Amino acid sequence: MLDADVEVDRREFTVTAAVHVAPGERLALFGPSGAGKTTILEAIAGLVRPARGRVELSGRVLTSTEPPKIHVPPWQRRVGLLRQNPALFPHLSVRDNLRYAWHPARSGRSPAELPQVAAALGISGLLPAMPAGLSGGQAHRVALGRLLLARCDALLLDEPYTGLDASLRRSLTELVAGLVQERSVSAVLVAHELMEAQAFASRLAILDRGSVLQIGAPDEVVLGPASRRVAELVGYQGFVPPPGQVEDGTIVGIHPERVVAGGQRGRGVVLTGIVSACRPAGAGWEADLAIGAATITCRLPERPPVPGGEMVVTAVDPPWFGPSGTAVTPPGAASAAGGPAGQDQVAR
Amino acid sequence: MAAVFGALVIWLALLGPVIALLTHLSGSAVVSALTGPGDLDPLVTSLASGAVALAVLLVFCTPLAWMLARGTLPFPRVWEAGVLCSLLLPPLVVGLLLIFFVGPYTPLGQLLNATPWHLSATNTFLALVIAEVYESAPYYVVGAQAAFADVDQRVEEQAAMLGDRPLRVFRRVTLPLAAPSLGVALSVAWARAMGAFGAVIIIAYHPYGLPLQIWLTQQETGLPSALPYALVLLVVALPLPLAAFTWSAHARRRRRG
């Protein structure tokens, strides 16, 4: 169990976060760059000292700013950290990199563990190679194997696969997720791409300017953002007043991928707008629709009308936000879903 | 084309003196110059004092270079200026100033004399070592600082996260990674120490090392009789640098896989 409740002062704002990650659980911290995601990892790793707070891992207190003050140095924390740079030791072969913190004789572990981990990661054939000769994906597999063999109680992944191509990133993310579950390690991933966070995480935390805005299961957070800001961060691109309502400042959030053509009143909010732009996107089209003063973007499988034409679309089950920007229950759905459900924490 | 020609000219010009040395030496002259009683004393003196100077550099200058590279010292610019200052001072001036710093009538000189061994930092083996340290230290510090600065701090951070205390990180990661460049820096310092003359002639006239022997022989019996000592100096000063450069290149190749 990883328990971290820390406040770290930074120049522009204070990073405040409380994260609790059970063994085998995978938490993703998602937010724009500069939101303080890495700072949280570094506080857990002991690389920065929090101004206030406490970090506990598997029953050991690693940091405490209350008396008795405790700051366990990074090398005694048994926390694995993987960054974008895999930081392999360039003077050691892949085998010696894997062996760096693996002492089977001293800790009573099986000497077969290294070949097993290498096989699970698909790097058995690379053991005699030097790091400089590896591709980016291979280097990351070796770095991961090195962490697994070091037997860390927690695994911190700081945007590790930035710069690798999408399919490789996906397969590595799934590989880590599987291994973390299998070995019951608490894992925290920092991501600035939502898809990567979703592929990895069993829970998703949204961070902005140093604060956790929402934590929950990934689909709950994405489909039911707790505030307009969370909605913006997870990809809702248009906010329009729902038609047929008194204009009281209530708006609905429109996600480009949750819009279908045509009016389907039973599925969500029906909107009528003027097509202002239209461009091919992947196998379909992306259209900008002007609705009153607002503009929404939607992705559609069929070609929309030419710009200037009128179009009716349905935003499927959109989140509603009150004048203050926090989520509100859509009228008529009060008893059914009960708004965004299952949130551990809602701020702002 | 012109660039290659220019490079060739300057290369030949730089190597010219070595070629001249080899063409003006006869085997018999070398043998007769080095076989008399005591003829090898300057060689032994130079090797011994150079080895001690090198040990002093390793022990005292390596931590300084590491701290300069990591920026852990307060006022790093001041420290760097100090190193640069000793690099830029003419050796002759260094020798002159050393007399006023560690000479027999200075507080430091008297302190040395007060030790049980009645040490003196003028015209002794100790003086020779001191002069060689002054002439070679800045070369080592500057080179070693660059060697440590080249070591990726993210790799060191990873070693710490894998459970190594800072000293262990230094031994297992920093030092092996910096070693090839450290070796080059050390060998440059060795060549400087072997050839130290400016400061040596002022504070360590005795015992003679090879540079002083060359100068004295040349003064007393003329240029040609100094040549065998020049050859000997080259032979002892060069192997370490050459070995360091070869090893450094080899280590880099090995890392490239």
Interface residues (C-beta under 8 A of the other chain):
Chain A: A45 L47 P73 P74 W75 Q76 R77 R78 V79 G80 L81 R83 N85 A87 L88 F89 P90 H91 Y100 A101 A129 M130 P131 A132 G133 A143 R146 L147 A150
Chain B: D152 R154 V155 E157 Q158 A159 A160 M161 L162 G163 D164 R165 P166 V169 R172 V173 P176 L177 A251 R254 R255 R256 G257
